[in-house]
Amino acid sequence: MSWVYLVAAILFEVAGTTCMKLSHGFEKLTPSILLFVFYVISFTLLSMTLKKMDVSVAYAIWSGLGTALIAVIGVVWFGEDLTWQKTGWIALIIAGVMGLNLSGGVH
């Protein structure tokens, strides 16, 4: 169940970060409110994940995959440039997450 919590925490964190961009510096009310709602849900789910998973692994996966997903959203939704350098660094983040998974850390 900890993996379900972790995946949900990542998705809510990504939603919160996307709302941060959409809020235009807290000028738009709805995305500003959703930003806080999504982050509270994300941290709650991450906290539930930590009952069964090492914090080093869970946080690295949460932040790493969240970063990679936000980068993809930036390119697809917000029209940001996708360079070979960005692609390479995102691939390294994903490789690091995979390496942590292979090293254990789940009880």
C-alpha positions as CSV (number, residue, x, y, z in Angstrom):
1,M,0.0,0.0,0.0
2,S,3.0,2.3,0.6
3,W,3.6,2.4,-3.2
4,V,0.1,3.5,-3.9
5,Y,0.5,6.3,-1.3
6,L,3.8,7.3,-2.9
7,V,2.4,7.4,-6.4
8,A,-0.6,9.4,-5.3
9,A,1.7,11.8,-3.3
10,I,3.8,12.4,-6.4
11,L,0.7,13.1,-8.5
12,F,-0.6,15.6,-6.0
13,E,2.8,17.3,-5.7
14,V,2.9,17.6,-9.5
15,A,-0.6,19.0,-9.5
16,G,0.4,21.5,-6.8
17,T,3.5,22.6,-8.6
18,T,1.4,23.0,-11.8
19,C,-1.0,25.2,-9.9
20,M,1.9,27.2,-8.7
21,K,2.7,28.1,-12.3
22,L,-1.0,28.7,-13.1
23,S,-1.4,31.0,-10.1
24,H,0.9,33.6,-11.7
25,G,2.5,34.5,-8.4
26,F,-0.7,34.1,-6.4
27,E,-2.6,36.5,-8.6
28,K,-5.2,33.9,-9.6
29,L,-7.3,32.7,-6.7
30,T,-8.4,29.2,-7.8
31,P,-4.9,27.8,-8.7
32,S,-3.5,29.5,-5.6
33,I,-6.0,27.7,-3.3
34,L,-5.5,24.4,-5.2
35,L,-1.8,24.7,-4.8
36,F,-2.1,24.5,-1.0
37,V,-4.8,21.8,-1.1
38,F,-2.7,19.6,-3.4
39,Y,0.5,20.1,-1.3
40,V,-1.3,19.2,2.0
41,I,-2.6,16.1,0.4
42,S,0.8,15.2,-1.1
43,F,2.6,15.6,2.2
44,T,-0.1,13.6,4.0
45,L,0.3,10.8,1.6
46,L,4.1,11.0,1.7
47,S,3.9,10.8,5.5
48,M,1.7,7.7,5.2
49,T,4.3,6.2,2.8
50,L,7.1,6.7,5.4
51,K,5.4,4.2,7.8
52,K,6.7,1.3,5.6
53,M,9.4,2.9,3.4
54,D,12.8,4.4,4.2
55,V,12.7,8.2,4.1
56,S,15.8,8.3,1.9
57,V,14.2,6.1,-0.8
58,A,10.7,7.6,-0.5
59,Y,11.8,11.2,-0.7
60,A,14.2,10.6,-3.5
61,I,11.5,8.9,-5.6
62,W,8.9,11.5,-4.6
63,S,11.2,14.5,-5.6
64,G,12.9,12.8,-8.5
65,L,9.8,11.6,-10.3
66,G,8.0,14.8,-9.4
67,T,10.8,16.8,-11.0
68,A,10.7,14.6,-14.2
69,L,6.9,14.9,-14.5
70,I,7.0,18.6,-14.0
71,A,9.7,18.9,-16.7
72,V,7.4,17.0,-19.1
73,I,4.4,19.2,-18.2
74,G,6.6,22.3,-18.7
75,V,7.4,21.2,-22.2
76,V,4.0,19.8,-23.2
77,W,1.6,22.2,-21.5
78,F,3.6,25.4,-21.0
79,G,5.6,25.2,-24.3
80,E,9.1,25.2,-22.6
81,D,12.0,24.2,-24.7
82,L,13.2,20.6,-24.5
83,T,17.0,20.5,-25.1
84,W,19.2,17.5,-25.2
85,Q,20.7,18.6,-21.9
86,K,17.4,18.7,-20.2
87,T,16.5,15.3,-21.6
88,G,19.8,13.9,-20.3
89,W,19.5,15.3,-16.8
90,I,15.9,14.0,-16.6
91,A,17.1,10.6,-17.7
92,L,19.7,10.7,-14.9
93,I,17.1,11.6,-12.3
94,I,15.0,8.6,-13.5
95,A,18.1,6.3,-13.4
96,G,18.8,7.5,-9.9
97,V,15.3,6.6,-8.8
98,M,15.5,3.2,-10.4
99,G,18.9,2.6,-8.7
100,L,17.3,3.5,-5.3
101,N,14.5,1.1,-6.0
102,L,17.0,-1.7,-6.8
103,S,18.9,-1.0,-3.6
104,G,15.9,-1.8,-1.4
105,G,14.5,0.4,1.3
106,V,10.9,-0.9,1.5
107,H,10.0,-2.8,4.7
